[in-house]
Amino acid sequence: MTQDEWLKANAARFGSDYERLFASNVLSLVAGIRYESLSAQYPFKDNDGKQRYCDLVINEEGDVRIAIEIDGYDKSGTGTGMSHPEFIDWQRRQSALTSQGWRVLRFANRDVRDHPQRCARDISVLLDAERKKAHDLLSSTRQSASVQQLAQAQGSRINGLNKEVSVMKYTIMSFTVLIGVLIVVFAFKGTESVAGSAVVSQAVAAPASPATLQGATCDNPLDWRQAADHIGQSAAVLGPIMKVTYKPSSRGQPTWIDLGASFPSKRRLGLVVWGEHRPAFASLLAQPLEGRTVCVIGRIEQYKGVPRLELQGASQFQLVK
């Protein structure tokens, strides 16, 4: 989205001429600003439940959240600045935004008018720092997931070797018992052949297969609400698709799929398909998915308090008819 397109779409939302001046003169000087992530008169509720509106916010994937307020010195027109009730309200507004995870920047009307480059510089510095934090956290999360997958694969190989050793021991014991039985059979000239056969049958009988545990396959999956109880585990999870969001301009070109609830609710199960794996899901993502039920299979991680599962192959994603 270009600046002109954004200004046209938000022309009726500006609360003052200074907000409009800020959007046209300051934001154009911020390198790398993404207008699709910019909102004017953003609604939020303070910690007392009162409906509020923030002049401008930058809200990018990865928890980059910057609130921008354009302030005048004298709101009442008396020439004395803020009154005491106005100061209390200003403080409560600031505290509410900060406590809800926003990084807050405030600019005076005079700086917006006379020093737009100074305002743009402050935004650029904070935006670059927040994007770097989000990128570092994402890289750390993906690296941790890779290490855990490698450890899990090595554990599986070790378990496989242990099973092979156990099978070999079992086979040797079986042959030993069989030879002993044959010796007894020949010694008694076949009189104990029936008993010997019973012993052999018991020795080589295969153990019964255990029942399939919940979450082991899509035949018996976990409900999406149970995902938060299985962080760090690989499981099959069933849930309704609420929203699909493709971010081609974001770092990593992610496709976000929300199960059970939509962003920004923390009660959702988040699925992510990174750009490098998106071709494997081309035919699935070409369909209307919202409202359909899906079973996904993979390792459940946690990001920002939300359970998340990374999809790398189409076999992990099964639509339920």
C-alpha positions as CSV (number, residue, x, y, z in Angstrom):
1,M,0.0,0.0,0.0
2,T,1.3,3.5,-0.9
3,Q,1.2,6.6,1.2
4,D,-1.4,8.2,-1.1
5,E,-3.6,5.1,-0.9
6,W,-3.4,5.0,2.9
7,L,-4.1,8.8,3.3
8,K,-7.2,8.4,1.0
9,A,-8.5,5.4,3.0
10,N,-8.0,7.1,6.4
11,A,-8.9,10.7,5.5
12,A,-12.1,10.7,7.6
13,R,-10.3,9.2,10.7
14,F,-8.0,12.0,11.6
15,G,-8.9,13.8,14.9
16,S,-7.1,17.1,14.1
17,D,-5.2,18.9,11.4
18,Y,-2.0,18.1,13.2
19,E,-2.7,14.4,12.9
20,R,-3.3,14.9,9.2
21,L,-0.1,16.9,8.9
22,F,1.8,14.2,10.8
23,A,0.6,11.5,8.4
24,S,1.5,13.4,5.3
25,N,4.8,15.2,6.3
26,V,6.4,12.9,9.0
27,L,5.5,9.4,8.0
28,S,6.8,9.9,4.5
29,L,10.3,10.5,6.0
30,V,10.3,7.2,7.9
31,A,12.3,4.7,5.8
32,G,10.7,1.3,5.5
33,I,7.3,2.3,6.9
34,R,4.7,-0.3,6.0
35,Y,1.3,1.4,5.5
36,E,-0.6,-1.9,5.6
37,S,0.5,-2.1,9.3
38,L,-0.5,1.5,10.1
39,S,-3.9,2.4,11.7
40,A,-5.4,5.7,12.5
41,Q,-7.7,6.3,15.6
42,Y,-6.9,2.8,16.8
43,P,-9.6,1.7,19.4
44,F,-8.5,0.2,22.8
45,K,-9.9,0.0,26.3
46,D,-7.9,1.3,29.2
47,N,-7.5,-0.7,32.4
48,D,-10.8,0.7,33.8
49,G,-12.7,-0.6,30.7
50,K,-13.1,2.9,29.3
51,Q,-13.2,3.1,25.5
52,R,-10.2,5.0,24.1
53,Y,-8.6,5.8,20.8
54,C,-4.9,6.2,19.9
55,D,-4.0,8.7,17.2
56,L,-1.8,6.3,15.2
57,V,-0.4,2.8,15.7
58,I,2.2,0.6,14.0
59,N,1.2,-3.1,14.5
60,E,3.4,-5.6,12.7
61,E,3.7,-9.4,13.0
62,G,6.2,-10.5,15.6
63,D,4.8,-8.2,18.3
64,V,6.1,-4.9,16.9
65,R,3.6,-2.5,18.5
66,I,4.2,1.2,18.5
67,A,1.6,3.7,19.6
68,I,1.9,7.4,18.4
69,E,0.1,10.3,20.1
70,I,0.0,13.9,18.7
71,D,-0.4,16.3,21.6
72,G,-1.2,20.0,21.9
73,Y,-0.1,22.1,24.9
74,D,-3.4,23.8,25.6
75,K,-6.5,21.5,24.9
76,S,-9.0,23.8,26.7
77,G,-7.9,27.1,25.0
78,T,-7.1,28.9,28.2
79,G,-3.4,29.3,27.6
80,T,-2.5,27.5,30.8
81,G,-1.8,24.0,29.4
82,M,-3.5,20.9,30.9
83,S,-5.8,21.2,33.8
84,H,-5.4,18.7,36.7
85,P,-8.2,16.4,35.4
86,E,-6.7,16.5,31.9
87,F,-3.3,15.6,33.4
88,I,-4.8,12.6,35.3
89,D,-6.6,11.4,32.1
90,W,-3.4,11.8,30.1
91,Q,-1.5,9.8,32.7
92,R,-4.1,7.0,32.7
93,R,-4.1,6.8,28.9
94,Q,-0.3,6.5,28.8
95,S,-0.3,3.8,31.6
96,A,-3.0,1.8,29.8
97,L,-1.1,1.7,26.5
98,T,2.2,0.8,28.1
99,S,0.7,-1.9,30.4
100,Q,-0.9,-3.5,27.3
101,G,2.4,-3.9,25.6
102,W,2.6,-0.8,23.4
103,R,5.8,1.3,23.0
104,V,4.5,4.9,23.2
105,L,5.9,7.9,21.3
106,R,4.4,11.4,21.9
107,F,5.0,14.4,19.6
108,A,4.1,18.0,20.2
109,N,2.0,19.8,17.6
110,R,4.9,22.3,17.2
111,D,7.5,19.6,16.4
112,V,5.1,18.0,13.9
113,R,4.8,21.4,12.2
114,D,8.3,22.7,12.5
115,H,10.6,19.6,12.9
116,P,9.1,16.7,10.9
117,Q,12.6,15.2,10.4
118,R,13.2,15.0,14.1
119,C,9.9,13.2,14.6
120,A,10.6,10.8,11.8
121,R,14.1,10.0,13.2
122,D,12.6,9.0,16.6
123,I,10.1,6.7,14.9
124,S,12.8,5.1,12.7
125,V,15.1,4.4,15.6
126,L,12.4,2.8,17.7
127,L,10.9,0.9,14.7
128,D,14.3,-0.5,13.7
129,A,15.0,-1.6,17.3
130,E,11.6,-3.3,17.7
131,R,11.9,-5.1,14.4
132,K,15.4,-6.4,15.3
133,K,14.1,-7.7,18.7
134,A,11.2,-9.5,16.8
135,H,13.7,-11.0,14.3
136,D,16.1,-12.1,17.0
137,L,13.3,-13.7,19.0
138,L,12.0,-15.5,15.9
139,S,15.4,-16.8,15.0
140,S,16.0,-18.0,18.5
141,T,12.6,-19.8,18.5
142,R,13.3,-21.5,15.2
143,Q,16.8,-22.5,16.2
144,S,15.5,-23.9,19.5
145,A,12.9,-25.9,17.5
146,S,15.6,-27.2,15.2
147,V,17.8,-28.3,18.1
148,Q,14.8,-30.1,19.7
149,Q,13.9,-31.8,16.5
150,L,17.5,-33.0,16.1
151,A,17.6,-34.3,19.7
152,Q,14.2,-36.1,19.1
153,A,15.6,-37.7,15.9
154,Q,18.7,-38.9,17.7
155,G,16.6,-40.2,20.5
156,S,14.5,-42.1,18.0
157,R,17.6,-43.6,16.4
158,I,18.8,-44.7,19.8
159,N,15.4,-46.2,20.6
160,G,15.5,-48.1,17.3
161,L,19.0,-49.5,18.1
162,N,17.7,-50.6,21.5
163,K,14.8,-52.3,20.0
164,E,17.0,-54.1,17.5
165,V,19.2,-55.4,20.4
166,S,16.1,-56.5,22.3
167,V,14.9,-58.4,19.2
168,M,18.2,-60.1,18.8
169,K,18.2,-61.2,22.5
170,Y,14.6,-62.4,22.2
171,T,15.5,-64.4,19.1
172,I,18.5,-66.0,20.7
173,M,16.5,-67.0,23.8
174,S,13.7,-68.4,21.6
175,F,16.2,-70.6,19.7
176,T,17.7,-71.7,23.0
177,V,14.4,-72.7,24.3
178,L,13.5,-74.4,21.0
179,I,16.7,-76.5,21.0
180,G,16.0,-77.5,24.7
181,V,12.5,-78.6,23.8
182,L,13.7,-80.6,20.8
183,I,16.2,-82.4,23.0
184,V,13.5,-83.3,25.4
185,V,11.2,-84.5,22.6
186,F,13.9,-86.8,21.1
187,A,14.9,-88.1,24.5
188,F,11.3,-89.2,25.3
189,K,10.7,-90.4,21.7
190,G,7.9,-87.9,21.0
191,T,5.9,-88.6,24.2
192,E,6.3,-84.9,25.2
193,S,5.9,-83.4,21.7
194,V,2.6,-81.7,22.5
195,A,3.9,-80.1,25.7
196,G,7.0,-79.0,23.8
197,S,5.0,-77.4,21.1
198,A,3.0,-75.4,23.8
199,V,6.3,-74.2,25.3
200,V,7.6,-73.1,21.9
201,S,4.3,-71.3,21.1
202,Q,4.5,-69.4,24.4
203,A,8.1,-68.5,23.8
204,V,7.6,-66.9,20.4
205,A,4.2,-65.3,21.0
206,A,4.2,-61.5,20.0
207,P,3.1,-59.0,22.6
208,A,-0.3,-57.3,22.0
209,S,-0.2,-53.8,20.4
210,P,-1.1,-51.0,22.8
211,A,-4.2,-48.9,22.2
212,T,-3.6,-45.7,20.2
213,L,-3.1,-42.8,22.6
214,Q,-5.1,-39.6,22.1
215,G,-3.1,-37.2,19.9
216,A,-1.0,-39.9,18.3
217,T,-2.8,-39.7,15.0
218,C,-5.6,-37.9,13.3
219,D,-7.8,-40.9,14.0
220,N,-7.7,-39.9,17.7
221,P,-6.6,-36.2,17.8
222,L,-6.3,-33.7,20.6
223,D,-8.8,-30.8,20.6
224,W,-7.2,-27.4,19.8
225,R,-8.0,-26.2,23.3
226,Q,-5.7,-29.0,24.7
227,A,-2.7,-27.8,22.7
228,A,-1.5,-25.5,25.5
229,D,-1.2,-28.6,27.8
230,H,1.2,-30.4,25.4
231,I,3.9,-27.7,24.8
232,G,7.2,-29.4,23.6
233,Q,5.3,-32.5,22.4
234,S,4.5,-33.8,18.9
235,A,0.8,-34.5,18.5
236,A,-2.2,-34.5,16.1
237,V,-4.6,-31.6,16.9
238,L,-8.1,-30.9,15.5
239,G,-9.7,-27.5,15.3
240,P,-11.7,-25.0,13.1
241,I,-9.9,-22.6,10.9
242,M,-10.8,-19.0,11.9
243,K,-8.5,-16.9,9.8
244,V,-5.7,-17.3,7.2
245,T,-3.3,-14.4,6.8
246,Y,-0.5,-14.2,4.2
247,K,2.3,-11.7,4.9
248,P,4.5,-11.6,1.7
249,S,6.2,-8.4,2.7
250,S,7.1,-9.5,6.3
251,R,10.4,-11.1,7.2
252,G,10.2,-14.9,6.3
253,Q,7.0,-14.3,4.3
254,P,4.8,-16.2,6.8
255,T,1.3,-17.6,6.3
256,W,-0.5,-17.5,9.7
257,I,-3.5,-19.8,10.2
258,D,-5.5,-19.3,13.4
259,L,-7.4,-22.3,14.9
260,G,-10.2,-21.8,17.4
261,A,-9.9,-18.0,17.7
262,S,-8.4,-15.2,15.7
263,F,-5.3,-13.0,16.3
264,P,-4.8,-11.2,18.7
265,S,-6.6,-13.6,21.0
266,K,-4.1,-15.6,23.1
267,R,-6.7,-18.5,23.3
268,R,-5.9,-19.6,19.8
269,L,-3.7,-22.3,18.3
270,G,-1.4,-20.6,15.8
271,L,-0.1,-22.4,12.7
272,V,2.7,-20.9,10.6
273,V,3.9,-21.8,7.1
274,W,7.1,-19.9,6.2
275,G,7.7,-18.7,2.7
276,E,10.2,-21.5,1.9
277,H,7.6,-24.1,2.6
278,R,4.6,-22.4,1.1
279,P,4.9,-24.1,-2.3
280,A,4.1,-27.5,-0.6
281,F,0.8,-26.0,0.5
282,A,-0.1,-24.2,-2.8
283,S,-3.1,-26.4,-3.6
284,L,-4.5,-26.3,-0.1
285,L,-4.0,-22.5,0.3
286,A,-5.8,-21.9,-3.0
287,Q,-9.0,-23.2,-1.4
288,P,-11.3,-21.1,0.9
289,L,-10.2,-22.5,4.3
290,E,-11.9,-20.3,6.9
291,G,-14.7,-22.1,8.6
292,R,-13.3,-25.6,7.7
293,T,-12.0,-28.1,10.2
294,V,-8.4,-29.4,10.0
295,C,-6.2,-31.9,11.7
296,V,-2.6,-30.8,11.9
297,I,0.4,-32.9,13.0
298,G,3.7,-31.6,14.4
299,R,5.6,-30.4,17.4
300,I,3.7,-27.9,19.6
301,E,5.8,-24.9,20.7
302,Q,4.9,-21.7,22.6
303,Y,5.4,-18.1,21.3
304,K,4.4,-15.1,23.3
305,G,2.1,-17.2,25.4
306,V,0.3,-18.8,22.4
307,P,0.7,-22.4,21.4
308,R,2.1,-22.6,17.9
309,L,2.8,-25.4,15.4
310,E,5.1,-25.0,12.4
311,L,4.1,-26.7,9.1
312,Q,6.7,-27.8,6.6
313,G,4.9,-30.4,4.5
314,A,1.4,-30.9,3.3
315,S,1.2,-34.3,5.1
316,Q,1.0,-32.3,8.3
317,F,-2.3,-30.7,7.2
318,Q,-5.4,-32.8,6.7
319,L,-8.8,-31.2,6.0
320,V,-11.7,-33.0,7.7
321,K,-14.8,-33.5,5.5
